[in-house]
Amino acid sequence: MSENQKVTRKEQILLALASMLEESPGSRVTTSGLAQKVGVSEAALYRHFPSKNRIFETLIEFIEETIFSRISIILTEETSTIARIQQIIYLLLTFSERNPGITRLLTGDPLAGESEHLRIRVNQFFDRYETQLKQVLREGEIRDGQKLNIDIQAAANLMLSCTE
């Protein structure tokens, strides 16, 4: 099998997982169910991913890459602090709306009973997202010379909580 076919199969597996998460909220994803959805054997899944945890982790990496690469673009294109914050929040909300299965990973629901490492990775995503909000607010204070009426940490945490 060529490298391109392996990448395609990996993508099929990830898309099938996202689909399963979307179609069956609250249901536990099994490797046998995932293999059946993809149309391969469980052994074939394990040729592409060493474990079920690694499949979930790859989806978390996809979320991070998608969100934070777009945030970088927002920061280079937009100079207004308010517009930056609005676009960053809108980005996560839009991503969540368009990818409900993948977004379930962010809620932690399908990670119940899975490795603690996966919940830590999701928490790291939200920590990084909140840090990005804080950075934008700090830069805005420095650039605009206007102080918020609330602590930057509290403001970023409030924005994150509302977005979640």
Backbone bond lengths (Angstrom), bond angles and torsions (degrees), N, CA, C in turn:
res aa  C-N    CA-C-N  psi(-1)  N-CA   C-N-CA  omega(-1)  CA-C   N-CA-C  phi
1 M - - - 1.448 - - 1.525 108.82 -
2 S 1.308 117.57 132.59 1.467 120.06 -179.20 1.527 110.11 -75.86
3 E 1.312 116.90 165.07 1.468 122.29 -178.83 1.530 110.91 -61.21
4 N 1.332 117.93 -37.02 1.463 121.00 179.18 1.521 111.35 -63.36
5 Q 1.320 118.25 -38.85 1.458 121.12 178.68 1.524 110.72 -67.13
6 K 1.324 117.95 -37.34 1.462 121.22 177.85 1.527 110.28 -63.59
7 V 1.325 116.83 -43.82 1.458 119.97 178.56 1.519 109.62 -62.11
8 T 1.303 117.56 -42.51 1.458 121.77 178.94 1.522 110.59 -61.87
9 R 1.309 118.66 -42.42 1.462 121.33 179.53 1.525 109.72 -66.07
10 K 1.320 117.13 -41.10 1.467 120.26 176.92 1.527 110.25 -59.21
11 E 1.316 115.53 -44.27 1.464 119.30 178.94 1.527 110.73 -63.40
12 Q 1.318 116.87 -39.11 1.468 120.49 177.44 1.528 110.63 -61.02
13 I 1.300 115.83 -41.77 1.463 120.63 179.81 1.528 110.06 -63.99
14 L 1.324 116.10 -45.23 1.464 120.10 -179.63 1.526 111.77 -65.82
15 L 1.322 116.41 -41.16 1.467 119.95 177.50 1.528 111.42 -64.66
16 A 1.323 116.20 -39.12 1.465 120.22 177.97 1.530 110.36 -64.68
17 L 1.313 116.84 -40.81 1.461 120.53 177.91 1.526 110.25 -62.97
18 A 1.324 116.60 -46.38 1.470 120.55 178.69 1.525 110.37 -59.50
19 S 1.312 116.18 -41.22 1.456 121.49 178.61 1.524 111.16 -63.75
20 M 1.311 116.85 -43.89 1.466 121.18 178.53 1.526 111.07 -62.63
21 L 1.319 116.32 -40.27 1.462 120.08 179.46 1.527 110.98 -64.82
22 E 1.322 115.44 -35.72 1.461 120.58 179.92 1.532 111.56 -73.96
23 E 1.320 116.26 -43.47 1.464 121.20 -174.36 1.522 113.60 -75.46
24 S 1.313 117.37 -27.08 1.469 120.40 -173.95 1.523 111.87 -127.84
25 P 1.330 117.95 65.24 1.466 118.77 178.80 1.524 110.38 -58.57
26 G 1.301 115.57 135.33 1.460 120.47 179.11 1.512 114.27 87.16
27 S 1.319 117.74 -13.30 1.466 120.80 179.43 1.521 110.11 -87.65
28 R 1.300 114.56 145.38 1.468 120.18 177.57 1.528 108.96 -80.41
29 V 1.311 115.56 134.48 1.461 121.14 178.11 1.523 108.04 -86.90
30 T 1.326 115.09 128.94 1.465 119.81 177.24 1.525 108.48 -111.89
31 T 1.320 115.68 155.15 1.460 118.65 178.54 1.521 110.55 -67.23
32 S 1.324 117.71 -32.12 1.469 118.77 178.46 1.529 110.41 -67.96
33 G 1.326 117.06 -40.54 1.461 120.35 176.97 1.512 111.92 -65.82
34 L 1.328 116.15 -39.68 1.457 121.01 177.90 1.525 110.67 -65.08
35 A 1.320 116.46 -44.81 1.471 120.56 178.85 1.520 110.21 -60.38
36 Q 1.321 116.35 -42.89 1.465 120.68 179.13 1.536 110.64 -62.56
37 K 1.330 116.55 -41.87 1.472 120.88 179.84 1.534 110.83 -62.93
38 V 1.328 116.16 -39.55 1.466 120.80 -179.87 1.530 111.11 -76.81
39 G 1.343 115.84 -26.19 1.461 120.24 -178.24 1.514 112.68 87.77
40 V 1.338 115.16 31.49 1.464 120.73 178.61 1.526 108.33 -132.31
41 S 1.306 115.62 173.23 1.464 120.24 176.11 1.530 109.29 -81.95
42 E 1.331 115.36 162.71 1.471 118.80 175.62 1.529 110.28 -61.16
43 A 1.318 116.42 -35.74 1.471 120.18 178.39 1.523 110.48 -60.04
44 A 1.332 116.37 -36.96 1.465 119.78 178.66 1.524 110.90 -65.99
45 L 1.326 117.16 -36.81 1.479 119.63 175.84 1.520 110.11 -58.93
46 Y 1.325 114.36 -44.84 1.466 119.36 -176.51 1.526 113.21 -72.74
47 R 1.313 118.36 -13.17 1.466 120.36 172.42 1.523 110.21 -73.81
48 H 1.325 116.45 -25.94 1.468 121.14 -177.89 1.520 112.59 -99.18
49 F 1.315 116.59 -30.27 1.466 122.04 -179.94 1.527 107.70 -136.61
50 P 1.327 118.24 130.68 1.457 120.08 -176.89 1.536 113.94 -68.44
51 S 1.340 116.73 -19.06 1.460 119.44 -178.78 1.523 110.22 -159.87
52 K 1.307 115.47 165.65 1.460 120.35 175.69 1.525 109.81 -63.95
53 N 1.323 116.52 -37.31 1.469 120.00 177.50 1.525 111.34 -58.46
54 R 1.311 115.96 -38.19 1.474 119.63 -179.43 1.524 110.64 -67.78
55 I 1.318 118.31 -32.90 1.465 120.88 176.41 1.520 109.36 -64.63
56 F 1.338 116.09 -47.10 1.463 119.73 177.66 1.522 111.09 -61.52
57 E 1.323 116.32 -42.95 1.460 120.23 -178.98 1.532 111.36 -62.97
58 T 1.321 116.88 -36.81 1.464 120.34 177.54 1.529 110.35 -63.94
59 L 1.321 117.70 -37.95 1.465 119.96 175.61 1.526 111.51 -65.82
60 I 1.321 117.03 -39.14 1.470 120.61 176.80 1.524 109.62 -63.35
61 E 1.317 117.25 -41.40 1.474 121.09 177.20 1.527 110.72 -61.97
62 F 1.334 116.89 -38.68 1.457 121.18 177.17 1.534 110.17 -61.59
63 I 1.317 116.82 -44.49 1.467 120.75 178.40 1.518 109.82 -59.32
64 E 1.328 116.32 -49.30 1.470 120.59 -179.24 1.524 111.39 -59.13
65 E 1.308 116.02 -48.76 1.458 120.22 -177.92 1.525 111.05 -60.77
66 T 1.312 116.29 -44.18 1.461 121.13 -178.57 1.528 111.01 -64.36
67 I 1.320 116.97 -50.88 1.463 121.45 -175.47 1.533 111.20 -67.98
68 F 1.315 117.44 -49.45 1.460 118.79 -173.25 1.522 113.74 -76.44
69 S 1.319 118.40 -25.93 1.467 118.40 173.84 1.529 109.28 -69.55
70 R 1.311 117.11 -37.43 1.468 120.69 178.17 1.523 110.90 -70.87
71 I 1.331 118.07 -35.94 1.467 120.55 176.27 1.521 109.72 -61.52
72 S 1.316 117.13 -40.06 1.473 120.45 177.67 1.521 110.89 -59.26
73 I 1.310 116.63 -40.41 1.469 120.73 178.40 1.526 109.74 -65.84
74 I 1.314 117.33 -43.82 1.473 121.16 178.62 1.525 109.68 -57.66
75 L 1.311 117.34 -43.84 1.465 121.18 -176.96 1.524 112.40 -67.47
76 T 1.322 117.39 -29.71 1.466 118.83 178.30 1.519 111.71 -82.71
77 E 1.329 117.44 -29.33 1.462 120.78 -176.67 1.523 113.41 -88.58
78 E 1.311 117.95 -26.30 1.461 121.78 -172.21 1.525 110.11 -116.37
79 T 1.331 117.03 137.14 1.465 120.12 179.40 1.524 112.83 -109.27
80 S 1.299 117.83 -22.59 1.462 121.88 -179.47 1.524 110.49 -73.50
81 T 1.324 115.94 129.99 1.460 120.72 -179.90 1.522 111.12 -60.77
82 I 1.306 117.02 -46.57 1.463 120.50 -178.76 1.521 110.75 -62.72
83 A 1.311 117.43 -43.87 1.469 120.78 179.24 1.523 110.91 -64.35
84 R 1.324 117.71 -39.59 1.465 121.10 177.99 1.527 110.86 -60.74
85 I 1.325 115.60 -49.42 1.467 120.40 -179.50 1.528 110.10 -60.88
86 Q 1.324 116.74 -46.41 1.463 120.49 179.62 1.522 111.08 -58.25
87 Q 1.315 116.74 -46.38 1.465 120.34 -177.54 1.531 112.06 -68.10
88 I 1.322 117.06 -36.56 1.465 120.72 179.13 1.534 110.09 -66.07
89 I 1.317 116.44 -43.13 1.468 119.95 178.29 1.527 110.30 -68.16
90 Y 1.321 116.10 -44.37 1.466 120.46 179.50 1.531 110.80 -60.79
91 L 1.319 116.57 -37.27 1.464 121.69 178.08 1.524 111.10 -57.67
92 L 1.324 117.38 -50.00 1.466 119.86 -178.67 1.526 111.09 -66.26
93 L 1.322 116.67 -39.44 1.465 119.93 178.94 1.530 111.32 -65.33
94 T 1.308 116.88 -42.52 1.467 121.21 179.18 1.524 110.88 -66.56
95 F 1.325 116.53 -43.71 1.466 120.39 177.11 1.522 109.60 -57.69
96 S 1.316 116.52 -44.91 1.462 121.12 -179.02 1.521 111.76 -63.66
97 E 1.314 116.07 -41.10 1.457 120.25 179.62 1.529 111.56 -64.99
98 R 1.320 116.60 -40.04 1.462 121.40 -177.63 1.530 113.60 -79.85
99 N 1.314 116.86 -19.43 1.466 121.86 -176.31 1.529 110.94 -129.90
100 P 1.327 118.09 63.19 1.470 119.32 -174.37 1.523 114.04 -61.60
101 G 1.320 117.98 -34.82 1.461 119.84 179.28 1.517 111.77 -66.86
102 I 1.316 115.22 -48.45 1.466 120.10 179.71 1.530 109.89 -64.66
103 T 1.307 116.59 -36.92 1.460 120.88 -178.66 1.521 111.96 -65.09
104 R 1.327 116.69 -26.61 1.468 118.94 176.51 1.525 111.09 -58.75
105 L 1.322 117.18 -27.43 1.465 119.25 175.38 1.522 110.55 -62.39
106 L 1.324 116.13 -37.47 1.460 120.22 -179.51 1.525 111.75 -67.97
107 T 1.315 116.94 -29.28 1.460 120.03 178.02 1.523 110.91 -78.58
108 G 1.320 116.42 -17.31 1.454 121.38 177.35 1.515 114.36 86.17
109 D 1.327 118.08 -7.67 1.466 122.03 -177.01 1.535 112.96 -53.85
110 P 1.334 119.76 -52.12 1.474 118.23 -177.62 1.531 113.49 -74.61
111 L 1.332 117.01 -4.64 1.464 119.58 -178.55 1.525 112.83 -91.35
112 A 1.341 116.29 -3.91 1.462 119.29 176.83 1.522 108.27 -61.41
113 G 1.290 115.96 127.97 1.461 120.81 -178.99 1.517 113.82 85.66
114 E 1.319 116.84 -3.54 1.466 120.35 177.47 1.532 109.12 -96.04
115 S 1.294 116.59 -177.20 1.461 122.96 -178.20 1.526 111.95 -61.24
116 E 1.316 115.10 138.30 1.474 121.63 176.22 1.532 110.20 -57.63
117 H 1.314 116.10 -30.77 1.464 121.54 179.74 1.531 111.43 -55.59
118 L 1.329 117.50 -37.18 1.464 120.92 -179.25 1.526 111.18 -68.27
119 R 1.315 117.54 -39.48 1.468 120.01 177.30 1.530 110.05 -66.67
120 I 1.315 116.28 -36.44 1.470 120.17 176.64 1.522 109.70 -63.50
121 R 1.340 117.64 -41.74 1.479 121.22 179.14 1.525 111.37 -62.20
122 V 1.336 117.09 -40.71 1.463 120.62 178.05 1.527 109.29 -65.18
123 N 1.332 117.07 -42.65 1.466 120.15 177.25 1.520 111.46 -61.73
124 Q 1.328 116.70 -37.64 1.464 120.59 177.62 1.529 110.69 -63.66
125 F 1.332 116.10 -38.00 1.469 119.54 176.75 1.519 109.80 -59.06
126 F 1.331 117.20 -49.60 1.467 120.48 -178.02 1.523 111.68 -67.84
127 D 1.337 118.10 -34.75 1.466 120.66 175.27 1.524 110.37 -62.11
128 R 1.309 116.01 -43.79 1.466 121.02 179.80 1.532 110.54 -65.43
129 Y 1.317 117.03 -40.45 1.464 121.96 178.63 1.536 109.84 -63.49
130 E 1.326 116.54 -45.08 1.468 120.71 178.78 1.532 110.58 -64.40
131 T 1.314 117.33 -39.79 1.463 121.50 177.04 1.523 110.65 -60.75
132 Q 1.317 116.24 -38.76 1.465 120.41 178.17 1.533 110.31 -63.36
133 L 1.326 116.66 -42.81 1.470 120.41 177.01 1.530 110.78 -61.49
134 K 1.332 116.96 -44.28 1.471 121.05 179.08 1.526 110.81 -61.03
135 Q 1.324 116.05 -41.93 1.460 120.15 -179.34 1.523 110.74 -62.27
136 V 1.313 117.13 -43.69 1.462 120.99 178.92 1.525 109.89 -62.54
137 L 1.324 117.57 -42.56 1.467 120.77 179.67 1.529 111.62 -65.55
138 R 1.338 117.20 -42.22 1.476 120.74 178.25 1.525 111.22 -63.46
139 E 1.328 115.67 -45.61 1.469 119.31 178.52 1.522 110.73 -61.43
140 G 1.319 116.44 -37.70 1.461 121.12 178.16 1.513 112.11 -63.71
141 E 1.341 116.73 -41.45 1.461 119.84 177.49 1.514 110.98 -62.65
142 I 1.314 116.43 -42.73 1.470 120.79 -178.97 1.526 110.51 -68.13
143 R 1.321 116.45 -47.31 1.458 121.38 -176.81 1.530 112.08 -69.23
144 D 1.335 116.62 -45.56 1.454 121.11 -174.38 1.528 112.98 -90.58
145 G 1.330 116.65 -16.17 1.459 120.46 179.83 1.522 113.56 70.33
146 Q 1.314 116.66 16.69 1.459 120.19 179.63 1.518 109.44 -110.51
147 K 1.305 114.88 131.21 1.460 120.77 179.78 1.523 109.72 -92.21
148 L 1.316 116.48 141.39 1.463 121.27 175.35 1.527 109.13 -71.59
149 N 1.306 116.64 155.88 1.463 121.50 176.09 1.526 111.66 -82.15
150 I 1.305 115.47 -0.20 1.458 122.28 -178.61 1.528 107.59 -135.22
151 D 1.312 116.58 152.50 1.455 122.27 177.32 1.530 109.38 -58.18
152 I 1.323 117.06 139.44 1.463 121.50 -178.00 1.527 111.34 -58.24
153 Q 1.332 117.03 -42.61 1.467 120.46 178.67 1.520 110.26 -59.55
154 A 1.317 117.05 -45.48 1.466 121.35 -179.07 1.529 110.39 -66.53
155 A 1.330 117.12 -39.44 1.471 121.00 179.80 1.526 110.38 -63.86
156 A 1.325 116.65 -46.67 1.473 120.66 179.85 1.524 110.35 -64.02
157 N 1.324 117.18 -40.93 1.457 120.51 179.63 1.521 111.06 -66.01
158 L 1.314 117.38 -39.10 1.459 121.30 177.24 1.527 110.79 -63.48
159 M 1.334 116.88 -44.16 1.464 120.82 178.16 1.534 111.37 -61.64
160 L 1.322 115.79 -43.88 1.458 120.30 178.86 1.517 110.90 -63.35
161 S 1.316 116.72 -44.73 1.468 120.77 179.98 1.522 111.51 -61.22
162 C 1.310 116.91 -43.22 1.469 120.28 178.02 1.534 110.75 -65.34
163 T 1.304 117.44 -38.63 1.461 121.14 -179.98 1.525 110.47 -67.19
164 E 1.328 116.00 -41.82 1.481 119.06 178.62 1.499 110.13 -61.42
